[in-house]
Amino acid sequence: MTAADVYDDLRRLLNAWDPIGVADSVDDEYDCMIGPLLDRLRDGADREQIRTFLHHELIDHFGLSLPYEEDGMADRVMVWWTSTRVRGT
């Protein structure tokens, strides 16, 4: 799996989550989170650190004020990352 594959996989995961409901028309809306998420994951971030990052992005970057299931998304990111790491990336 190449770095581009990892990036694309994470983009698909974020777009499937789609907390602001625009991924059907704007496929790069959440790209701003990909690099920071990958950095955190590569540095050994745990589920709570990923959840905190997602929460911060939704509130401070995207300006949302309602809960958006960042707990479930943090779980999905961790499962995805574990499976990606197993595949050798």
Helices and strands as residue ranges (DSSP letters): H 3-17, H 31-42, H 47-56, I 57-61, H 70-86
